Structures are given as C-alpha cells and as structure tokens.
Amino acid sequence: MNKSIFLISALLFASFEVLAGTPVPDYKAEQLAEHTYVITGPTERPNPENLGFMNNPAILMGNSSVIIIDPGSSLESGRMVLRQLKKMTNKPVTLVFNTHVHGDHWLGNQAIREEYPDAKFYAHPEMIRKAKESEAEAWVKRMSDLTDGATEGTRAVIPENELKDGDTVKISGLTVKVHIMPAVHSYTDAMFEIVEDSVMFTGDNVTYKRVARFDDGTFRGTIKMADKLIADDFNHYVPGHGPSGDKKIIESFRNYVVTLYDTVKELYEEGLADFEMKDQVVAKLSDYQQWPGFEDEIGRHISLAILEAEKASFE
C-alpha cells in the first residue's frame, strides 16, 4: 500500500515538473542607453539547450514605472526577464509592447500578466487578430515541441491594445514612438523608437549574426524598411535576434537581403531553377554562411525570392 502511494506521488510530482516548465538561466540586462536595457539572447533556433529563449527582451526604465518589449518565448523566459528587472528596481511594469506575431518574442507575456495584472499589452492589430485566430496556440505547441517540453505550462496572453503607425505613447518620462511598415517580416510588425535614448527596436524586421525567416514576409519590403532605418540614423538599433549596434548592423542585414534577392532575380531571368542557382547564390553570401540559420534557411530563401520576383514581374 505504501509502495503504491509512493509511486502515485512520484508520478504526480513528475507531472507537476513538466507542467511547470524548465527555468531559464539568468541572462544579464546590459544598459544600452540612459533608460534602455537589453537582454541579448542566444542566436540559435529554439532547442532543448536554450529552452526556447533566443530573442532580445528589453527593459525601459521610466521615472516611476517600467516598459517591457518582447519578454521572450515562454512563461519561464518572461520570469527570467522579471528577475533581471528586480535586480535593478522595484518599479512596476505598466506597459508591454510586442513586435510581431511569432511567439518566440511574446509568449513571455504570461509572466508579466501574472506578476503585474494591471499592465497593458500593445501590438499591431494584425498580430492580435492572427494570434487569436490560430497563431497563439500554434506557437505554444511549436515552442514545446522544439524544446522537448521545456516550455510546458506556457499559455498565450494576447495583447488587447492595437497600435498604428505614428502612435506616440508617453509614460513615466519616456516617449515610445511606433513605426509600422505594411510588408516586412510578417505583415504584423511594429518597431519601437525610444525617443529620449535614440534607440530603435526593430523586431525581426532586422536580425544580426543570425539569418532571418522570410516565410511570412517580403524581400522588397524589407529592403525599403532597411533604407528607412539607415536614413533615420538612430544611435542604437536592437534587432530581433543578435547583438545590438549602430546602423552598421542594418547595413549588414540589408546587404544580405539585397544580394540574395538581386542574385536570385537575375539567375531566374536567365532561366535557372532554384536548385541550379543555389551554389552561385551561396558563394555571393560568403560573409553570412557562419550565421546561425544560414544552412536551414538559404534554400527556402531562394525559392521565396523566385516567387516574389515572379510576382513583381506582373506588377
């Protein structure tokens, strides 16, 4: 009898451990500007080793409250972000901004909602719509599958407040200006300018030292966005993945996209199929071959660029 009770207790404890998820180790929040702190995540895809954490959450320190941007991919990622915040201040989180619909950036909302139930969450209206429609639950499952269950216990807390281009949010001595372009990484993308610090958070519209996905976006729209960001010349740019920096990181990312798209378009017009042009395209992107994601994405990027070039030829 005692043995049966022990076995039942052990099973219940194991189930609790799975449901609770695996705590994400602390990543230090580094000060980028006067009010802006960034936690730079790993650049690999979500996996059991990084526990799904791989983006760049931000902490914006106001006079009396805090703003969070993209608190990560899971409940435990969000809790890790809050641990870093509490090392610096006891000020409450009052606003959360999400850059786009891909859940590796925003499923950490759950931790913020649990700790600060009065906080307001903001995102692009298409992000909100798609998350409610199917993307939220799809991303919860995807993160769990990719991490062998390390993110279990995460549930989607979808933003309830819609953003539009040019919106300006002023709170606690900080000014956040919203920048939205219609067709970039995912058609759900919002970028956030911290006016007082001359910092721009690009979301996955820009990645650095990591190759981005283009399944949901456009190459030409991305190039237009990069041109605008370079012209704006902020002091600091925070990409969706990879280290922050000045406009050189935008120029590097733009060079990848331009080189890829222009080379594919030219070879396609010469009559080459995607598999026939791959070696030539890869050779022209030698500076990016060591970036995480290159091997996984390059074939898909070529195919997507062909589709976009075909569409452009009919416009």
LOLUM-814699 format. One line per 3 residues: number of its first residue (from 1); their letters; for each residue x negated, y, z of C-alpha. Coordinates in steps of 0.5 Angstrom, whole numbers, plus 500, padded with zeros to 3 digits. Each point is the difference from the previous one (the first is absolute). Last residue first. Layout:
% LOLUM-814699
NUM> a> X/Y/Z  ...
% end
This chain:
% LOLUM-814699
315> efs> 494/589/377  499/493/497  493/500/500
312> ake> 500/501/508  504/494/501  495/496/496
309> ael> 494/503/504  504/499/507  501/492/498
306> ial> 492/500/498  498/503/507  505/495/503
303> sih> 496/494/497  493/503/501  502/502/508
300> rgi> 502/493/501  494/497/497  496/505/505
297> ede> 504/499/506  497/494/504  493/501/497
294> fgp> 500/507/502  504/499/507  494/502/504
291> wqq> 495/505/497  494/496/497  502/501/493
288> yds> 501/507/500  494/503/497  500/495/495
285> lka> 506/503/497  498/500/493  498/493/500
282> vvq> 507/498/503  503/503/494  496/497/495
279> dkm> 501/493/503  507/500/501  501/502/492
276> efd> 502/493/498  504/498/506  505/506/499
273> alg> 501/500/492  495/504/495  504/503/494
270> eey> 495/506/500  506/504/503  499/496/506
267> lek> 493/501/500  501/508/501  506/499/505
264> vtd> 496/495/504  494/505/500  504/506/501
261> ylt> 504/497/506  494/497/504  495/506/499
258> vvy> 506/505/502  502/495/506  493/499/503
255> nrf> 497/507/498  506/503/504  498/496/506
252> sei> 493/503/500  503/507/499  505/499/506
249> ikk> 494/497/504  496/506/498  505/505/502
246> dgs> 498/500/508  500/493/504  504/495/503
243> pgh> 498/493/500  504/494/497  507/499/499
240> gpv> 506/505/500  495/505/499  499/506/504
237> yhn> 497/506/497  496/506/503  498/507/499
234> fdd> 506/501/495  498/501/493  507/501/497
231> ail> 497/499/493  498/493/502  507/499/502
228> kda> 503/502/494  496/496/496  501/494/504
225> mki> 507/501/499  500/500/493  495/494/499
222> tgr> 505/496/505  506/502/495  496/497/494
219> ftg> 498/494/504  507/498/502  503/497/506
216> ddf> 504/494/503  495/494/498  494/505/501
213> rav> 496/497/506  494/504/502  493/498/500
210> rky> 496/502/506  494/504/502  505/506/499
207> tvn> 507/500/499  505/505/497  507/500/499
204> dgt> 500/495/506  501/505/505  497/507/498
201> fmv> 499/503/507  498/507/498  496/504/506
198> sde> 499/508/499  500/500/508  505/505/501
195> vie> 504/498/494  501/493/502  502/497/493
192> fma> 504/494/499  501/496/494  507/496/499
189> dty> 500/494/495  507/496/499  498/500/492
186> shv> 495/494/502  493/503/498  502/506/496
183> apm> 506/502/497  504/506/503  495/504/503
180> ihv> 501/502/507  496/504/505  503/502/507
177> kvt> 497/505/504  498/499/507  499/506/505
174> lgs> 498/499/507  501/505/506  504/495/503
171> ikv> 505/499/495  500/503/493  503/495/494
168> tdg> 500/503/493  503/497/494  497/501/493
165> dkl> 502/494/497  506/496/504  500/496/506
162> ene> 506/496/503  501/498/507  502/493/503
159> piv> 493/497/499  501/492/500  498/496/507
156> art> 499/494/497  498/494/505  494/497/502
153> get> 500/494/505  495/496/495  494/504/498
150> agd> 495/494/501  505/495/496  495/498/495
147> tld> 497/507/499  503/500/492  506/496/502
144> smr> 502/505/506  498/506/496  505/498/494
141> kvw> 505/498/504  501/507/503  498/503/493
138> aea> 506/496/497  505/502/506  498/508/499
135> ese> 500/499/492  507/498/500  506/505/499
132> kak> 498/504/507  493/501/498  501/502/493
129> rim> 505/505/502  495/503/505  494/500/496
126> eph> 505/503/494  502/506/505  492/501/501
123> ayf> 498/499/508  502/503/507  500/497/507
120> kad> 503/504/506  497/498/507  506/500/505
117> pye> 498/492/502  493/502/501  497/493/503
114> eri> 504/495/496  501/505/494  493/501/499
111> aqn> 498/492/501  506/499/494  497/505/496
108> glw> 494/495/499  503/497/494  498/507/496
105> hdg> 494/499/496  499/493/499  508/500/498
102> hvh> 499/503/493  506/505/500  496/506/500
99> tnf> 496/506/504  504/499/507  500/506/504
96> vlt> 501/499/508  502/506/504  501/501/508
93> vpk> 494/496/503  500/502/507  494/504/503
90> ntm> 496/496/505  493/501/496  494/497/498
87> kkl> 499/493/502  508/499/499  499/502/493
84> qrl> 496/494/499  504/495/503  506/503/496
81> vmr> 496/498/494  499/493/503  508/499/501
78> gse> 501/502/493  496/495/497  503/495/505
75> lss> 507/501/498  498/499/493  497/503/493
72> gpd> 497/507/503  502/507/503  501/504/494
69> iii> 499/507/502  501/501/507  502/507/503
66> vss> 498/502/507  503/505/505  499/506/505
63> ngm> 495/504/496  499/495/494  495/495/499
60> lia> 501/496/493  499/493/501  499/496/493
57> pnn> 500/493/498  495/497/495  502/494/497
54> mfg> 498/493/501  503/496/506  503/494/497
51> lne> 497/495/506  493/502/497  498/493/501
48> pnp> 506/497/498  501/504/493  503/506/498
45> ret> 495/502/494  493/503/501  499/507/502
42> pgt> 499/500/507  504/506/504  498/507/501
39> ivy> 503/503/506  501/508/498  500/506/505
36> the> 502/507/498  501/506/504  494/503/499
33> alq> 497/496/495  498/493/498  500/497/507
30> eak> 499/493/500  505/495/503  497/494/503
27> ydp> 502/493/497  503/496/506  501/492/499
24> vpt> 507/498/497  504/496/505  503/494/497
21> gal> 507/499/499  505/500/506  505/495/496
18> vef> 494/495/499  498/501/508  507/499/502
15> saf> 501/493/496  493/498/503  503/501/507
12> lla> 507/497/499  496/494/497  496/500/507
9> sil> 506/500/504  503/495/496  494/495/501
6> fis> 499/502/508  508/498/501  499/494/496
3> knm> 494/498/505  503/502/506  506/495/498
% end
